[in-house]
Amino acid sequence: MKINLFDKKILVTGGAGFIGSYIAKKLLNLGHKITIIDNLSTGYKTNLHSEAKFIEGDVSKPETIKKLNDFKFDAILHIAGQSSGEVSFENPVIDLNSNVTSTLLLLDYAYKTNCTKFIYASSVSVYGEQLGKEQFSETDDLNPKSFYAVGKLASEHYLKIYKQQYGIDYTILRYFNVYGIGQNFNNLKQGMVSIYLEQFLNNEFKEVLVKGSKDRFRDLCYIEDISNLTIMSLTDPRFNNEIFNIGTGIKTTVSEIISSIQKNLSTNKPVVFKDNTPGDQYGYYANVEKIKSLTNYKFIDFKTGLKEWMEWAKNNRA
C-alpha cells in the first residue's frame, strides 16, 4: 500500500508494545522522525527501532511529559494504555490513569507546544452490548461495559473538547480485535487470538482454556491493516475530527478461531470452556461503511493473517 506522507516529527506512545512498535517502524521506514514513550509494562526494548528516540516512562505521569522538554511534534499518536477489560476490574484506578490521565496530559502538552494533530487509539469496547445488536457503526449508542471502556470513551470526549477550545485536530480510531506479528504472548489477559495460540503452542499448557462460549464472536483485524489505516489518518484531512471503526466488517466465532489454529498446527490438544471474564462482551463486528467511503482499502482475511502470523510465532514468540 502506497501512503503519501511528508517528513514529520511524530510522538508515538506505547511504541515498544505490539501495535505501537509496528506503526513506529513503518513510519521510520517512510522517513519520519519518531520519538517513543513507553513504560515497558507490556512492551519490550527489543521492539524498538534503533533510529527512534526512546523515553522510558509512564505517560500518565507529569514527570514523563517533562522529559519531552517542550519539543515540537507535528502529530501525536497515542497508542499506549492498559488494554484489557479484565485487568480494568482488578485495578480501576490504574486503568483510569493509564487510559484517561495520559490522554489529558498529552492533550495539554499538545496545546502548550502548538501540536495540532492528535491520533487516538480507542476501542470497540465503547459500544458495549445492546439487545439484539451485533454490528456497530460510529453513530450507534455507546454503552461501555468495563472500566477500560469507560476510560476510552472519556478520552474521546476530552479530545472533542480540546478541539472546540484549542483547535487541536483529532482522529479517533476505534480498533476492533487486533492480532498479528509482534503480539505479546506473555499477556494471557489481552488479545483473544494470542491467548488461545500461546496455549496451543506452549507445551506447559496441557489444555487450552477458553473463557466463555464457543459461539462468541469478534471482528479480527490484522496488524498490517491497523497500521496502514492509522498512518493514513495522519495526513488525510478527511480523517480530521472524525471517529472511524477500524475492523474488517466480518464476524469470526471463537469456535472458528480455535478450529483454524488446530488446523494450522495439526494438534488435538484438548480445549476446555469455562465462565466469561468480568465485563466480557458476547459478540460484535464493525460496520465499515464510513472508512470504505474514504478508501477502497482491502483488508487481509483472518485465515491469511493467521497463517502468516503463526509462521512468525513458531520462531519468534517471546
Buried (B, 14 or more C-beta within 10 A) or exposed (E): EEBEBEEBBBBBBBBBBBBBBBBBBBBBEBEBBBBBBBBBBBBBEEBBBEEBBBBBBBBBBEEBBEEBEEEEBBBBBBBBBBBBBBBBBEEBEBBBBBBBBBBBBBBBBBBEBEBBBBBBBBBBBBBBBEEEBEBBEBEBEBEBBBBBBBBBBBBBEBBEEBBEEBEBBBBBBBBBBBBBBBBBBEBBEBBBBBBBBBBBBEEEEEEBEBBBBBEBBBBBBBBBBBBBBBBBBBBBEEBEBBBBBBBBBBBBBBBBBBEBBBEBBEEEBEBEBEEEBEBBBEBBBBBBEBBEEBEEEEBBEBEEBBEBBBEEBEEEBE
